[in-house]
């Protein structure tokens, strides 16, 4: 799952403070969720049930910090024919780059 959470109408165009606070939710998550922070979004790996529980808490953080509006985008990539991880997807592309 890829998630991007953007507080709207803050006093500054910078949102890194919000991103850091949201990331703390991931660091303390009881769910077994793997995390990869990127410059534009956060990639999460786990069961959908766990991912949705964690994202719900992440979505609340900007509101708790005073934001009056929050835009959260979620993109889900789920395979059911074989196990797929962040690492296996990258390895597949790297392998093809060697061809």
C-alpha positions in Angstrom: 0.0 0.0 0.0 1.2 3.5 -0.8 -0.2 6.3 1.4 0.2 10.0 1.2 -1.3 12.2 3.9 -1.5 15.9 3.3 -2.8 18.5 5.8 -4.6 21.3 4.1 -4.7 24.9 5.2 -1.6 24.9 7.5 0.3 28.0 8.4 3.3 26.9 6.4 3.8 25.2 3.0 6.2 22.7 4.7 4.6 19.5 5.9 7.7 17.7 7.2 6.7 18.2 10.8 3.4 16.5 10.1 5.2 13.7 8.2 7.5 13.1 11.2 4.5 12.9 13.6 2.7 10.5 11.3 5.8 8.4 11.0 5.8 8.1 14.8 2.5 6.3 14.5 4.3 3.7 12.3 7.2 3.3 14.7 4.8 2.5 17.5 2.4 0.4 15.6 1.5 -3.0 17.2 0.5 -4.4 13.8 3.3 -6.2 11.9 3.7 -3.6 9.1 6.8 -3.0 7.1 7.5 0.6 6.3 9.5 2.5 3.6 9.5 6.2 3.8 10.0 8.0 0.4 10.2 11.7 -0.4 6.7 11.7 -1.8 4.8 9.0 0.1 5.1 6.1 2.5 5.0 2.4 1.3 3.5 -0.1 3.8 3.5 -3.8 3.6 1.3 -6.1 5.6 -2.2 -7.6 5.6 -5.0 -5.2 4.4 -6.6 -5.4 7.8 -3.5 -4.3 9.6 -2.7 -1.6 6.9 -6.1 -0.1 7.1 -5.9 0.0 11.0 -2.6 1.8 10.9 -3.6 4.2 8.1 -6.7 5.2 10.0 -4.5 6.3 12.9 -2.0 8.0 10.6 -4.9 10.0 9.0 -5.9 11.4 12.4 -2.5 12.8 13.3 -2.8 16.1 11.3 -6.2 16.7 12.9 -4.7 16.2 16.3 -2.1 18.8 15.4 -4.7 21.4 14.4 -5.3 20.8 10.7 -8.9 21.3 9.8 -8.7 19.3 6.6 -6.7 16.3 5.6 -6.3 14.7 2.2 -5.2 11.0 2.4 -4.5 9.1 -0.8 -4.2 5.3 -0.7 -3.0 3.0 -3.5 -3.2 -0.7 -3.0 -1.2 -3.3 -5.0 -2.3 -6.8 -4.0 -1.3 -10.0 -5.7 -3.0 -13.3 -4.9 -1.2 -15.6 -7.3 2.1 -15.5 -5.4 3.7 -13.7 -2.5 5.1 -10.4 -3.4 7.2 -8.0 -1.2 8.8 -4.6 -1.7 12.1 -6.3 -2.0 10.9 -8.9 -4.5 9.4 -6.2 -6.7 12.7 -4.3 -6.8 14.7 -7.4 -7.3 12.6 -8.3 -10.4 13.2 -4.9 -11.9 17.0 -5.0 -11.2 17.2 -8.5 -12.8 15.6 -7.1 -15.9 18.0 -4.2 -16.0 20.8 -6.7 -16.2 19.4 -8.3 -19.4 
